[in-house]
Amino acid sequence: MHRYTISGKIGEGAHGVVLKGLDKSSSTPRPVALKRILLKRIDDGIPISVLREVKTLQRLKHRYIVELLDAFPAGLDFVMVFEYMPSGLWELLKDYDRPLTDSQIKTYMRMLLEGVAYMHSNNIMHRDLKPANLLIREDGVLTIADFGLGRLMWQDISRPYSHQVATRWYRAPELLYGARFYTAAVDMWAVGCIFGEMLNNSPIFPGESDIEQLAIVLSHLGTPTAESWPELSSLPDYNKITFPYHKGVLWERMISDAQPEAIELIKAILIYDSSKRLTAQQALRYDYFYSKPYPCLESELVKPPSDHRARLKPKEVETDLKPSALFKNLSSILTEKNACAWSQNKIRELFTNLVIKGDEYECKISEPEKVEGEAVANNRKGKLIFFYEWNIVLKWSCPRKNSDKKKIEGKINIPNLSEENEISEVDIEITLSDSSDEGEKVKHFLHTQGKNVIREKLQNYVSGLKQEFTKGMILPKKDQCPNEKMNQLTSGFNVKMQMNAAVTNTTNKSTGVKISTTAVKQQQKFMCRAEEFYNVMTSPEMATAFTKSAVKLDAVKGGKFEFFGGNISGEFVELSPTKIVQKWRCKAWPDGHYSNVTFDIAEKSDHTEVNVTQTAKSHRRKRTGIGIIGMLSKELLVLDTLCDSFTIILHCTKNNVVYRAT
């Protein structure tokens, strides 16, 4: 660490902080970015995601993939050193003063595809491609970064992967349906979403839950059929939710002003059937890159200023802090629980002195000989994900029948207990210390009957891990709640539900459509304290996290707020721990038109009850063919100007259920 000097903080994440520094080892000090991961205890080891990132980047050497310069332990930390990037694609898309030209978009798209093609040719999936993970060098060149979810692709296509990967807006539909067997095509779906975001200057599928994400994708691309997506019915979560039929929306209307060649390319990438989705190499051969306006030269790319990231992410950069102060509150910003010690103790507890009985033999596992690996619970942007990977060796023995000779002994090897594999798919290998006939019979007994007992214990470990480390990871419970339907802050498909479109019949007029005042009333229950709900609704940090953009929020009575570059604005009419009243409007609405949202918050003995009322003032609107989308913290208001209805979609605090009313 002595060769590096720290000059400021770039950002922070689940594992630690990213710092800006200088490498003093050369005659001309080189700016670098140091990703510093806090290890709470030395014997916990390095997080799996960090090990995967190091291994992946050591394997990949390409102009459009970030370069790992160094990696080393430093006290209770582990440090990864990268070339310094002053900005990223996320910042470029948020910089409204420097909008990307069509030629620049083509060049960035070409760089992205070349990097992805190289990555896939080396049998590596990234699994978290998004604008925030595409960094921009000082010369404007795009590089792919953050390989924490990257991994080698299995040679055996029958081996599963985790489906809990990729940031929701860029997550392939097969992942949203719980697919465990997938290909590098999941990266290409993310590439298509990034392409659409560059063309549209805003995300094209901005869902706030897995169900809403699917609903948005299906409403835009249309309801899939057996012909357009043959594998759909075989996906794990296919039968857990039903959506209304959608014809889909023309790409020309989804992405206005895009050239025909761009529409042709994105249509070939963003398709349901992953086997027909373009590969990166195929995409590079499309006419889009060989038509006017041609891709710009690298010298014509945006050269981000040195303060670009600081200007667009002011809350994440404090360059005036002393290096020692940068780590003062590091533990408090972590959203990860280390489950290594608990897991080792639990695995040893489950298997020590475990007896496996049969009609002829009775085998006993004396103790685990080896329990090596790692387990963590990670709250990744509101979605709780468990990473665990264990290599276990158990010692067993069995008395011989009708003999006082030495017991038959052997080992049980479990090399791949991981979140990537179902318990039924975990390898269990039985070995013998001798090769006698009776030993082979005992081995056969353990194969046929013992494995089931062992898998049951492994399942007990996984279930216990999730139960133990779910506590407090999203919002702490006040007390255990009774068995009634509650809005639990979880992810995935918890219930099967029918989502019906909300349509109000109105009368069309040549000058527009008259929309009456509309009100929505909902009562929700949350397993958290009232104070915690209030803090979520009034925190600039939470609003920033959920809108994925910089916000202005003054949480006092009469305080103003702005989202999405001022496209959504308003004020707090009333603000107290028991009641929040907001008055807000979309920039595109006529003057004087607004929506009121009232939250009445009541803490009960075992939950918090929230009554929500939302109203909108009457106004007339033209058929412009443009959808106006506004979001305030956890509310999502959609004014669909292509139909004669006023649909309010109220989405409360990361809940997976989308409520619709007219």
Helices and strands as residue ranges (DSSP letters): E 4-12, E 16-23, E 30-38, G 42-44, H 48-59, E 68-74, E 77-83, E 87-88, H 89-94, H 102-121, E 124-125, G 131-133, E 134-136, E 142-144, E 151-152, G 168-170, H 173-176, H 185-200, H 210-221, G 232-234, G 238-240, E 241-242, H 251-254, H 260-269, G 274-276, H 280-284, G 287-290, G 298-300, H 308-312, G 314-316, G 323-327, H 330-333, E 336-338, H 340-351, E 354-357, E 362-380, E 383-398, E 408-418, G 423-425, E 429-432, H 437-445, I 446-450, H 451-470, E 497-498, E 508-509, E 512-515, E 518-526, H 530-538, H 540-547, E 552-553, E 560-563, G 564-566, E 568-576, E 579-586, E 595-603, E 608-616, E 619-621, E 628-632, E 635-639, E 648-650, E 659-661
